[in-house]
Amino acid sequence: MVDQVAFQPLRSRGGEQLLGTIITSVALWIALREVASLATGAAPSASRPARCRAASCTSAGSGC
């Protein structure tokens, strides 16, 4: 189904459409990821960057 909706129209235009295929793949990946998170009820989790998890970054004014 994904092939028929997203990639078959690109192939039917003919020619080498590498950029179009890459853009379509990324857009489709984002859309499927969002659908999956909605279906499972997953919520985005906010976390600090790894450099801010170190004990040295717990002091105020460290930029973390």
ABEGO torsion letter per residue (X at the ends): XAAAAAAAAAAAAEEBBAAAAAAAAAAAAAAAAAAAAAAAGBBBBBBBBAAAABAAAABBGAGX
